[in-house]
Amino acid sequence: MMTYDFMRLILFFDLPMVTKKDIKIYNQFRKYLIKNGYIMMQYSVYCKIFPNREAVVKHVNILRKSVPSQGQIRLMMVTEKQYAKIEVIVGGKSNQEDIVNSDSFIKL
């Protein structure tokens, strides 16, 4: 029987984009997410896969130090099993979502 140790962290963000400085902060944060292994699910919705809950909690503590001070950022932690049950009504999964899943990791 397969166990579902893998977890997904889903990050939702809404940052101000009024001034040039706001736009720069938005772009820096988006690049930070991509550099740190997040994949875009939709605009301003990113997710990252982790081997277990402990790794997610540790990452969230690091993430808190790197988020912009303005806007709204929300996090939701779900199991890989829950994530796999997401129903896409219009469009489809991105290429990254199809590639990056628990099957793409080697369990040690």
C-alpha positions as CSV (number, residue, x, y, z in Angstrom):
1,M,0.0,0.0,0.0
2,M,1.3,3.4,-0.9
3,T,1.6,6.0,1.9
4,Y,1.0,9.7,1.2
5,D,4.0,11.3,2.9
6,F,4.4,13.9,0.2
7,M,2.8,17.3,0.9
8,R,2.1,20.3,-1.3
9,L,2.3,23.9,-0.2
10,I,0.0,26.1,-2.2
11,L,0.8,29.8,-2.0
12,F,-1.7,32.4,-3.0
13,F,-0.6,36.0,-3.3
14,D,-2.0,39.4,-4.1
15,L,0.6,42.2,-4.1
16,P,0.1,45.8,-5.0
17,M,1.0,46.8,-8.5
18,V,0.5,50.6,-8.4
19,T,4.0,52.1,-8.5
20,K,7.1,51.0,-10.3
21,K,8.5,50.0,-6.9
22,D,5.4,47.7,-6.3
23,I,5.9,46.1,-9.7
24,K,9.6,45.5,-8.9
25,I,8.7,43.9,-5.6
26,Y,6.1,41.7,-7.3
27,N,8.6,40.5,-9.9
28,Q,11.3,39.8,-7.3
29,F,8.9,37.7,-5.2
30,R,7.7,35.8,-8.2
31,K,11.3,35.1,-9.3
32,Y,12.1,34.1,-5.7
33,L,9.3,31.5,-5.8
34,I,10.4,30.0,-9.1
35,K,14.1,29.9,-8.0
36,N,13.0,28.0,-4.9
37,G,11.1,25.3,-6.8
38,Y,7.6,26.6,-7.0
39,I,5.5,26.0,-10.1
40,M,2.7,28.3,-11.2
41,M,-0.8,26.8,-11.1
42,Q,-2.5,30.0,-12.1
43,Y,-1.6,33.7,-11.9
44,S,-0.5,34.4,-8.3
45,V,-1.1,30.8,-7.3
46,Y,2.0,28.7,-6.9
47,C,2.7,25.3,-5.4
48,K,5.7,23.3,-4.3
49,I,6.0,19.6,-3.4
50,F,7.8,18.4,-0.2
51,P,8.7,15.0,1.0
52,N,6.8,15.4,4.3
53,R,5.0,17.8,6.6
54,E,8.1,18.5,8.6
55,A,9.9,19.8,5.5
56,V,6.9,22.1,4.7
57,V,6.9,23.6,8.2
58,K,10.6,24.2,8.0
59,H,10.2,25.9,4.6
60,V,7.4,28.1,5.8
61,N,9.6,29.4,8.6
62,I,12.2,30.3,5.9
63,L,9.6,31.7,3.6
64,R,8.3,34.1,6.3
65,K,11.6,36.0,6.1
66,S,11.4,36.5,2.3
67,V,7.8,37.7,1.7
68,P,7.0,41.3,0.8
69,S,5.5,43.4,3.7
70,Q,2.6,44.6,1.6
71,G,-0.3,42.8,0.0
72,Q,-1.7,39.4,1.0
73,I,0.0,36.0,1.0
74,R,-1.9,32.9,2.1
75,L,-0.6,29.3,2.4
76,M,-2.4,26.1,2.3
77,M,-0.8,22.7,3.1
78,V,-2.4,19.6,1.5
79,T,-1.4,16.0,1.1
80,E,-0.4,14.8,-2.3
81,K,-3.5,12.6,-2.3
82,Q,-5.7,15.7,-1.7
83,Y,-3.8,17.7,-4.3
84,A,-4.3,14.9,-6.9
85,K,-8.1,15.3,-6.4
86,I,-8.1,18.9,-7.7
87,E,-10.8,19.1,-10.4
88,V,-9.9,21.3,-13.3
89,I,-13.1,22.6,-14.8
90,V,-11.7,24.8,-17.7
91,G,-8.3,24.5,-19.3
92,G,-6.0,21.9,-17.8
93,K,-3.0,21.2,-15.7
94,S,0.2,23.0,-16.8
95,N,3.1,21.0,-18.2
96,Q,5.0,21.6,-15.0
97,E,2.1,20.2,-12.9
98,D,2.1,17.0,-15.0
99,I,5.8,16.6,-14.7
100,V,6.4,17.5,-11.0
101,N,4.6,15.0,-8.8
102,S,5.5,12.4,-6.2
103,D,6.4,9.9,-8.9
104,S,9.2,12.3,-10.0
105,F,11.0,11.8,-6.6
106,I,13.1,8.8,-5.5
107,K,12.0,7.5,-2.1
108,L,15.0,6.6,0.0
